[in-house]
């Protein structure tokens, strides 16, 4: 079955399409994709939903490697609100 593994930054994206066996897990597909993450993967998602590494994949799944946030969204909103005063 075909799946895709994606790691994105604001200015670029790494992407691998794979053909994996039925019953393949998220962790197995990520390992097979061998994307250079720089050790910065915090979580995994399939089609935008957080998943565990042992979750089984289905045909057409897109695995997203999620990096830590560079800035706290709540703090950014507070800063913009203060700047607007």
Phi and psi restraints in degrees (value plus and minus 20) as a CYANA .aco file:
   2 UNK   PHI    -118.1   -78.1
   2 UNK   PSI     114.9   154.9
   3 UNK   PHI    -157.7  -117.7
   3 UNK   PSI     149.9   189.9
   4 UNK   PHI    -152.5  -112.5
   4 UNK   PSI     121.5   161.5
   5 UNK   PHI    -139.4   -99.4
   5 UNK   PSI     109.9   149.9
   6 UNK   PHI    -151.7  -111.7
   6 UNK   PSI     118.5   158.5
   7 UNK   PHI    -151.9  -111.9
   7 UNK   PSI     101.5   141.5
   8 UNK   PHI    -143.4  -103.4
   8 UNK   PSI     126.3   166.3
   9 UNK   PHI    -140.6  -100.6
   9 UNK   PSI     150.0   190.0
  10 UNK   PHI     -77.5   -37.5
  10 UNK   PSI     -54.0   -14.0
  11 UNK   PHI    -128.2   -88.2
  11 UNK   PSI     -25.0    15.0
  12 UNK   PHI    -177.9  -137.9
  12 UNK   PSI     151.5   191.5
  13 UNK   PHI    -167.7  -127.7
  13 UNK   PSI     117.4   157.4
  14 UNK   PHI    -126.5   -86.5
  14 UNK   PSI     116.5   156.5
  15 UNK   PHI    -167.0  -127.0
  15 UNK   PSI     114.8   154.8
  16 UNK   PHI    -151.5  -111.5
  16 UNK   PSI     109.2   149.2
  17 UNK   PHI    -115.7   -75.7
  17 UNK   PSI     114.3   154.3
  18 UNK   PHI    -147.4  -107.4
  18 UNK   PSI     133.8   173.8
  19 UNK   PHI    -131.4   -91.4
  19 UNK   PSI      95.7   135.7
  20 UNK   PHI    -140.9  -100.9
  20 UNK   PSI     143.1   183.1
  21 UNK   PHI     -95.4   -55.4
  21 UNK   PSI     133.1   173.1
  22 UNK   PHI     -73.8   -33.8
  22 UNK   PSI     119.7   159.7
  23 UNK   PHI      66.6   106.6
  23 UNK   PSI     -18.9    21.1
  24 UNK   PHI     -82.5   -42.5
  24 UNK   PSI     123.3   163.3
  25 UNK   PHI    -116.7   -76.7
  25 UNK   PSI     146.6   186.6
  26 UNK   PHI     -76.8   -36.8
  26 UNK   PSI     -68.5   -28.5
  27 UNK   PHI     -79.6   -39.6
  27 UNK   PSI     -61.5   -21.5
  28 UNK   PHI     -84.7   -44.7
  28 UNK   PSI     -61.6   -21.6
  29 UNK   PHI     -87.4   -47.4
  29 UNK   PSI     -60.6   -20.6
  30 UNK   PHI     -81.8   -41.8
  30 UNK   PSI     -64.3   -24.3
  31 UNK   PHI     -82.9   -42.9
  31 UNK   PSI     -62.4   -22.4
  32 UNK   PHI     -86.3   -46.3
  32 UNK   PSI     -54.5   -14.5
  33 UNK   PHI     -86.6   -46.6
  33 UNK   PSI     -51.8   -11.8
  34 UNK   PHI      31.3    71.3
  34 UNK   PSI      25.2    65.2
  35 UNK   PHI     -96.6   -56.6
  35 UNK   PSI     121.0   161.0
  36 UNK   PHI     -98.2   -58.2
  36 UNK   PSI      83.7   123.7
  37 UNK   PHI    -115.2   -75.2
  37 UNK   PSI     -34.9     5.1
  38 UNK   PHI      49.2    89.2
  38 UNK   PSI      -3.1    36.9
  39 UNK   PHI      54.5    94.5
  39 UNK   PSI      -9.5    30.5
  40 UNK   PHI    -118.5   -78.5
  40 UNK   PSI      -0.1    39.9
  41 UNK   PHI    -105.3   -65.3
  41 UNK   PSI     102.8   142.8
  42 UNK   PHI    -117.6   -77.6
  42 UNK   PSI     -55.1   -15.1
  43 UNK   PHI    -175.1  -135.1
  43 UNK   PSI     151.4   191.4
  44 UNK   PHI    -144.1  -104.1
  44 UNK   PSI     125.3   165.3
  45 UNK   PHI    -158.4  -118.4
  45 UNK   PSI     132.8   172.8
  46 UNK   PHI    -141.4  -101.4
  46 UNK   PSI      99.0   139.0
  47 UNK   PHI      31.4    71.4
  47 UNK   PSI      21.1    61.1
  48 UNK   PHI      65.0   105.0
  48 UNK   PSI     -22.6    17.4
  49 UNK   PHI    -125.9   -85.9
  49 UNK   PSI     107.8   147.8
  50 UNK   PHI     -77.7   -37.7
  50 UNK   PSI     119.7   159.7
  51 UNK   PHI    -157.6  -117.6
  51 UNK   PSI     144.3   184.3
  52 UNK   PHI    -111.1   -71.1
  52 UNK   PSI     132.7   172.7
  53 UNK   PHI     -78.3   -38.3
  53 UNK   PSI     -49.0    -9.0
  54 UNK   PHI    -104.5   -64.5
  54 UNK   PSI     -19.0    21.0
  55 UNK   PHI     -84.3   -44.3
  55 UNK   PSI     117.1   157.1
  56 UNK   PHI     -97.6   -57.6
  56 UNK   PSI     125.4   165.4
  57 UNK   PHI    -114.6   -74.6
  57 UNK   PSI     138.9   178.9
  58 UNK   PHI    -142.2  -102.2
  58 UNK   PSI     140.1   180.1
  59 UNK   PHI     -69.5   -29.5
  59 UNK   PSI     110.5   150.5
  60 UNK   PHI      63.8   103.8
  60 UNK   PSI     -18.6    21.4
  61 UNK   PHI     -83.0   -43.0
  61 UNK   PSI     124.2   164.2
  62 UNK   PHI    -134.6   -94.6
  62 UNK   PSI      93.9   133.9
  63 UNK   PHI    -111.5   -71.5
  63 UNK   PSI     107.4   147.4
  64 UNK   PHI    -131.1   -91.1
  64 UNK   PSI     107.2   147.2
  65 UNK   PHI    -110.1   -70.1
  65 UNK   PSI      96.0   136.0
  66 UNK   PHI    -116.9   -76.9
  66 UNK   PSI     109.5   149.5
  67 UNK   PHI    -115.8   -75.8
  67 UNK   PSI     141.4   181.4
  68 UNK   PHI     -83.6   -43.6
  68 UNK   PSI     129.1   169.1
  69 UNK   PHI     -88.7   -48.7
  69 UNK   PSI     122.0   162.0
  70 UNK   PHI    -100.4   -60.4
  70 UNK   PSI     -45.6    -5.6
  71 UNK   PHI    -163.7  -123.7
  71 UNK   PSI     128.3   168.3
  72 UNK   PHI     -96.2   -56.2
  72 UNK   PSI      98.9   138.9
  73 UNK   PHI     -78.4   -38.4
  73 UNK   PSI     -55.8   -15.8
  74 UNK   PHI     -85.1   -45.1
  74 UNK   PSI     -62.0   -22.0
  75 UNK   PHI     -86.3   -46.3
  75 UNK   PSI     -58.0   -18.0
  76 UNK   PHI     -80.9   -40.9
  76 UNK   PSI     -62.7   -22.7
  77 UNK   PHI     -84.1   -44.1
  77 UNK   PSI     -62.1   -22.1
  78 UNK   PHI     -80.4   -40.4
  78 UNK   PSI     -64.5   -24.5
  79 UNK   PHI     -83.3   -43.3
  79 UNK   PSI     -62.4   -22.4
  80 UNK   PHI     -85.1   -45.1
  80 UNK   PSI     -58.1   -18.1
  81 UNK   PHI     -85.3   -45.3
  81 UNK   PSI     -61.8   -21.8
  82 UNK   PHI     -85.4   -45.4
  82 UNK   PSI     -57.9   -17.9
  83 UNK   PHI     -87.7   -47.7
  83 UNK   PSI     -47.5    -7.5
  84 UNK   PHI     -98.6   -58.6
  84 UNK   PSI     -32.6     7.4
